[in-house]
Amino acid sequence: MADRFIPVVDTRENDEGGSDCTEDTVPNCYTPTSESLDNPGLDPATTPMPPQTTDEPKGSKKASAAKPGPGFIEMRMTPAEWTDKPWVAFLVIGCEDVPRLMREGFFWSTENVVPEEGYISDNIRKECEGLGCRHKRTWIIADKANDKAPQWKGRLEVTSPLLATLAAFRVKDLSRKNVYASYAWNWAGKLIYNYDYRYPKHNFNCIYDDEPLKVARRKTNAE
């Protein structure tokens, strides 16, 4: 399928700060408080339906009744407890087939980073301003599993109060342990998947009920 059918994740700067909550998003779609930014103490694995990690994608043996459909996936991340510099990250992906990613998993690595397209700016999401964040670093990432028809593409945004933190930030340092929230929307902008470790009773998957979204940042040979 041609690229034009993949939902467009605008990599340009904008005043709205990317994909924020819609009217159909449950009221737990918030970034951490200023206090949690400095010392989040996250333990996502203790709540229902956290994004699961696996080493390699595996085909699902069960038949799928879900029709292929484009949409968006967003993951929100904060540092692990041992991280000494504060930051908040947003991984925003436009994909050709959301149900497929839910079945087979979302796998990416530093090799998916598009070279020579990263940048730093002071145009951050409004929701991050209250955390004291003033700077944003952006990486453009894209699926490279199929040269003819990439299944997804988007951007990784990391915001921080400190420019030095962003300058030293490396994509390879991210892991599933950093994820505190994950959402998925269909092409119509309707929320179809919600995970937030802070509000376990609000977690749901409208496509596969209790099935979690499988996530893994695979290590490259260089790592």
N, C-alpha and C positions, 0 to 999 in steps of 0.2 A: 504494500500500500504506500502511496506517495506521502511525502512529508506533510502535505497540506491537510491531511486528515488527522494529524496529531494535534491535540489542543495546544495552542500557542501559549507558552510562558514568556511574557514580555521581559526581555533582559535589559530594557532601557530603564532609565531613571524615571520615576513618576511621583506625584505628590501623595498618592494614596498609600505608597509603601508596599505594593505587592498584594498578595491574596490574603485578606483578613477575613474575619468572620462574616458570614452572610446571615440573613434573617432566619434561615433554617438551621443555623448552628446552635447546638445546645449551649446554655450559659456558662460552660466551663472552658470556652475557647479564649483563654487569657495567657499572657506571658507571666513568668514568675514575678514575685514581688522583688523590690530592691534588696531586701534581706536575703531572699533565696538565691539571688544572682551571685552574691558573694559566698554563700555557704548553702547550696541547695540540699545536700544530704539526700539525693535521689535514691530510690530503690524501686524502679519500675517493675521489676520481675515479681513483686509481691502482690500486684493487683491483677484483676481479670483481664484477659485478652491483650497483654502487651505485645508489641511487635516481637516476633520470635526470630532467633538467629539460626542459621544452618550453614554448613560449609559449601555446599553446592546445590544448584537448583535441581529439584526432582519433580518429575511429572506426576500429576495427581491420578490416582487409579479410579477415582469416583467420577461418574458422569456429571457433566455440568449442565444445569438448566439455564444458567445465566447467559444472556446474549452478549456478544462482543460490543463494547461501547467505549468511546473515548471519555476522558475525564482528567481529574487532577488529584495528586497525592501531595500532602505536605507533612513533613516531620519537623518537630521543634526540639531543640537540644540545648542543654546547659552542661556546665562542667561536672565531672565527677568530683567527689569530696576532696580528693587529693590534689585537684588542680588549683594552683595558687593565683591564677589570673581570671577575672570575671569576663564572661562573654555569653551571648545568646545566638544560636544558629537556627536558620530556617532552610530546609531542603524542600524546594518546590519543583514538582515534576508534572509535566503534561504528558499523558500516555495514550496510546492508541486503544488499549484494551485493559480497563481497570480490573474486571473479573479475572483475567488471565494473570495479571500481576499478583492478585490475591491467592490464586491457586498455586502458581509456580514460584512466587517470591520476587522481591526486588533486590537485585544483586548489583553492586557497583564497586569500583575501586578508583585509585588515583589515575588509572589509565583512561577513565571516562572523562577526565578533565580536558576540556578543549584548550589546547595551548595558545598562548598569546592573546587570550580574550579576558583575562581577569583584570580587576581594577579595584581601587579604594575610593570611596566618596563619603560625603557627609549627609547624603540624602537617605535617612533611615526611616523605618516604620514609625508611625506616630506612637504606637503602643510601647516602643522601646525608649522613647524619650524620657518617660517617667522613671526608667531604671538608671538614668544617668548616661546612657549610651549616646555617643556623639559621632561615631565613625562606623563605616560598614565596608567590609571586604567581600567581593563577589567573585565566584568561580562559575563558569559556564560548563555544564556537564551534559553528556549525550551517550545514548546507547551505541555501542560499537560491535555488538554481537552479530548484527546482520548489516553488511555494508549497503545493501539495496534498500532496506526498509527499517530504519531505526524504530524501536518500539517506544522509546521515551526520550525526552530531552528537557532540560530545565536549568536551574541555577542553585547554587549553595551560597547563602548570605550569612555572614558572621558579623555581628555588631558588638561593640565594646566601648566603654568609656575611654579606653586607652589605645591610642594609635600604635604604640609599641607592641601591645598584645596582638593586634591584627598583623603587624609586620612579621611577627615570629610565628604566627599560626600556620599549622600544616594540616592539610586534609587527612593525611595518614593517621593523625592522632584521634580522629573520631571513631566511635564504636557504638554498638546498640545500647550500651550502658548509659550513654549521654541522652538518649531519647526520653523525653517526659510526656510528649503528646504526639499523636499521629492522626491525620484526618484524610478522608477521600471524598471527593465530590464527583457526580456524574457531569456530563456535558451541559446539562440544564442548570447546573449550580446547586443541585440538591445534595445534602450531606448523606452519604451512604455508609461511611465507616467513621467511628469515633473511638479514640483511646486517649485517656488522660489519667495518669497514675494518681492524681489528686482527687479524682471524682470517679471511683470504680463503678458506682451504680449507674453512671451515665454511659458506660462503654457499650458499644453495639456494632454489629456487622449486618447490614441489611441484605447483603448478597449471600453470605454463607453462615449466617447466624453466629455461632460461637467460634468460628475459625479466625485465628489471629492473622495479621499481615506478617508474612515472613520477610525478614530484613537481614542483610549481611553486607558489610563492607569488606570485600575480599582483599587479602594482602597480595601484593605483587611480589615477583621474585626479588626486586630491589629492596623490599622491606624485610 
